[in-house]
Amino acid sequence: MGNAEIISQYRGDKLASEFAWKSKSFIFNGTTVSALTSRVVDALSLLSQQMEQVEQPFSGKTPKDLAQQFQSLDLEQPLLSFTESLKELKQLYLDDAVYFHQPGYMAHLNCPIVYPAIVAELILSSVNSSLDTWDQSAGGTLIEQSLIDWTIQKIGLGKNADGIFTSGGTQSNLMALLLARDHFSRYHLLHSIKQQGLPKEASRFRILTSEVSHFSVQKSAAILGLGYQSVISVATDGAFRMDTHDLQQKLIQCRNDNLIPVCVVATAGTTDFGSIDPLQDIADICQQQKLWFHVDAAYGCGLLISNQRRNKLVGIEQADSVTVDYHKSFFQPVSCGAFFVKDKHQFKDVTHHADYLNPLSQSQEGTPNLVNKSIQTTRRFDALKLWLSLRVIGAQQLGDYFDQVLDIAEQAYYMLDNEPCIEVLHKPELSALVFRYLPQKQSDYNHEIKSETDTCSINEAIRKALFKRGEQIIASTKVNGLSYLKITLLNPQLELEQLVELIETIKRIGNDLIKSFDAGESLESAIENIIETDAENEFKANVSTNINSVA
C-alpha cells in the first residue's frame, strides 16, 4: 500500500467523527484563537470581580476547612463547561487564596506584581517556547540573553561574565556551589568531578556562610554530596551581617583542622533581617585566599536599580557568582530568577552535548543553545516577563518602587521602636523587621507572664491570631532560641497608617492573650475568642453603618 492509499484509508475511517472532533478541539492554534479570547475575557471578568471584592490578604480558613471542599472532587469526571469550571475554581482557590497585593500582607518575600508581566505570562504560555535550544525558541533566546547582559552590566561583573534564568534563589545557589566545588577540584586537585565523580578530598571541603544565610546553602551542600557538615556558620555582628574577623578565624581553624575551604557565600539581603554582608571586605579575603566568592542577592537585587541606595552593593562586582531573584525585588511573577558567573567558561561544568538536542557541532557553529548553561533542559520563557516590564515601565520606575518600600520600612522601624512594649532587634538595611511583643516593658504591667517561655508563646499566638483573622499576615522566626515576629515589606502602596493599625492590633491581641493567660485559659482557646469577638464587633459596626445610612 502506497502513501496515497494510507492517507485515503485513514481519512475514510476518520470522516464520520472528524467534524465532531474538530468542533470540540481545545488545541490552541489559529482556528481556536477566538475561543481562547472569549474564555480569557471570562477569566478576566472573574478575576476583576474577585480583586474588587477582596479586602484582606486571606480568609483565615484552616487547612482542614479547605480540605473538606476537595473531598467530593472527582478529576475523572470533567465539568465539560468553562463557566462551571471557573465557578469551581473560585470556590476552591480564589475565595481563599493569599493575596500579596493587599497591603496587609507582610509575611514573606512575596511582592505585588506589575501587570505588563501578567500580559507577558499569557503570551509566553500561549506560544509555549522552551528556552533550552535555539530551534525551540529563536528570538526568545536573544531576549533572555539581552536581559542577562543587562543585569551583568548592572552588577558590574565584566565582559567575560554570563548567566542563565533559573526558577529562583535555591536553584541559583545550587548552581553556584556546584561550580565552586568543581572549579576548586579542577584547579587545585587536577580532578574533574564531572568526569570522575567526587575526589577523596571532598569530605574535607568546606563552605563558609553567615549564621543567618539562606537554608539553600545547606540544602545544596547535601545535594552535591558534601553534606551539612561541609557548611561552617560564621558569626554575625549586631546588625546581623557577617563578621569578617570571625570569617578569618574560621578559615584559619579550617586549615588547622586539615579541612579545605572552597567557597564563601555572602548574602545581600538575608531572609529574616534583610542584612547585607560587608561584600568588599569578604571579596578581599576570598581573593587573598583564592576562594570562590558567591553573593546571594536574591532579596537585595532590587538595589541594582535603586535610584538612591545602589552603593549598598559595593563589592558585588568582585563576586565569582551572583544570585538574583527578579520575582522578589523587581515586582515580577513567580518564577523569575537568574544566576550569573564572572567567568562564562565555568558553565562547562553543567554542559552536556546531546546529539538530538544540542550537539557540539552547533556550539562550534555559534548556535546559542542556552541549555549549555543550565541544569534544566525544558525551561519556560520567564525572561519575557521582565523584558516586557522593562520595555513598558522602565528600570527607573521599578527602582523607585523598591526605594519606596525601603523608605516605608525605615519609618516602620521608628514606629515600632517608639512602642514601650515592642522590642526591635535591628534597623533595616532593606525592608525586613524582626521584633517581639514584650508586655513586661509596660510601666503598669501586673500579670502572670514573666518567663521567656511564656513570652515566646504569646508572640507565637499573636501571629496565629493575625493569620486566622486574615486582615494582616506577618511571619515569625527564632533568634537565639526565642520567638520573634517578622514583617517583610515589598508593597510600595503600603500606607504608614496601615502600619499603625498593625502595631495597635498586635498590642490589642497581646493584651487580650495576657488576660486569657491570667485566667488559665489555653492560648488556642483565647485565639478563637479573639476571632469571635472581632467578628461580632465587625458585624455590629456594619449594622450601625447600615442603620445610619438608611436614616
C-alpha positions, 0 to 999 in steps of 0.5 A: 500500500502506497502513501496515497492509499494510507492517507485515503484509508485513514481519512475514510475511517476518520470522516464520520467523527472528524467534524465532531472532533474538530468542533470540540478541539481545545488545541490552541492554534489559529482556528481556536484563537477566538475561543481562547479570547472569549474564555480569557475575557471570562477569566478576566471578568472573574478575576476583576470581580474577585480583586474588587471584592477582596479586602484582606490578604486571606480568609483565615480558613484552616487547612482542614476547612479547605480540605473538606471542599476537595473531598467530593472532587472527582478529576475523572469526571470533567465539568465539560463547561468553562463557566462551571469550571471557573465557578469551581475554581473560585470556590476552591482557590480564589475565595481563599487564596493569599493575596500579596497585593493587599497591603496587609500582607507582610509575611514573606518575600512575596511582592505585588506584581506589575501587570505588563508581566501578567500580559507577558505570562499569557503570551509566553504560555500561549506560544509555549517556547522552551528556552533550552535550544535555539530551534525551540525558541529563536528570538526568545533566546536573544531576549533572555540573553539581552536581559542577562547582559543587562543585569551583568552590566548592572552588577558590574561583573565584566565582559567575560561574565554570563548567566542563565534564568533559573526558577529562583534563589535555591536553584541559583545557589545550587548552581553556584556551589556546584561550580565552586566545588568543581572549579576548586577540584579542577584547579587545585586537585587536577580532578574533574568531578564531572568526569570522575565523580567526587575526589577523596578530598571532598569530605574535607571541603568546606563552605563558609556562610553567615549564621543567618544565610539562606537554608539553600546553602545547606540544602545544596551542600547535601545535594552535591554530596558534601553534606551539612557538615561541609557548611561552617556558620560564621558569626554575625555582628549586631546588625546581623551581617557577617563578621569578617574577623570571625570569617578569618578565624574560621578559615584559619581553624579550617586549615588547622583542622586539615579541612579545605575551604572552597567557597564563601557565600555572602548574602545581600539581603538575608531572609529574616533581617534583610542584612547585607554582608560587608561584600568588599571586605569578604571579596578581599579575603576570598581573593587573598585566599583564592576562594570562590566568592558567591553573593546571594542577592536574591532579596537585595537585587532590587538595589541594582536599580535603586535610584538612591541606595545602589552603593549598598552593593559595593563589592558585588562586582568582585563576586565569582557568582551572583544570585538574583531573584527578579520575582522578589525585588523587581515586582515580577511573577513567580518564577523569575530568577537568574544566576550569573558567573564572572567567568562564562567558561565555568558553565562547562561544568553543567554542559552536556552535548546531546546529539538530538538536542544540542550537539557540539557541532552547533556550539562550534557553529555559534548556535546559542543553545542556552541549555549549555548553561543550565541544569534544566533542559525544558525551561519556560520563557520567564525572561519575557516577563521582565523584558516586557516590564522593562520595555513598558515601565522602565528600570527607573520606575521599578527602582523607585518602587523598591526605594519606596518600600525601603523608605516605608520600612525605615519609618516602620522601624521608628514606629515600632521602636517608639512602642514601650512594649515592642522590642526591635532587634535591628534597623533595616538595611532593606525592608525586613523587621524582626521584633517581639511583643514584650508586655513586661516593658509596660510601666503598669504591667501586673500579670502572670507572664514573666518567663521567656517561655511564656513570652515566646508563646504569646508572640507565637499566638499573636501571629496565629491570631493575625493569620486566622483573622486574615486582615494582616499576615506577618511571619515569625522566626527564632533568634537565639532560641526565642520567638520573634515576629517578622514583617517583610515589606515589598508593597510600595502602596503600603500606607504608614497608617496601615502600619499603625493599625498593625502595631495597635492590633498586635498590642490589642491581641497581646493584651487580650492573650495576657488576660486569657493567660491570667485566667488559665485559659489555653492560648488556642482557646483565647485565639478563637475568642479573639476571632469571635469577638472581632467578628461580632464587633465587625458585624455590629459596626456594619449594622450601625453603618447600615442603620445610619445610612438608611436614616 
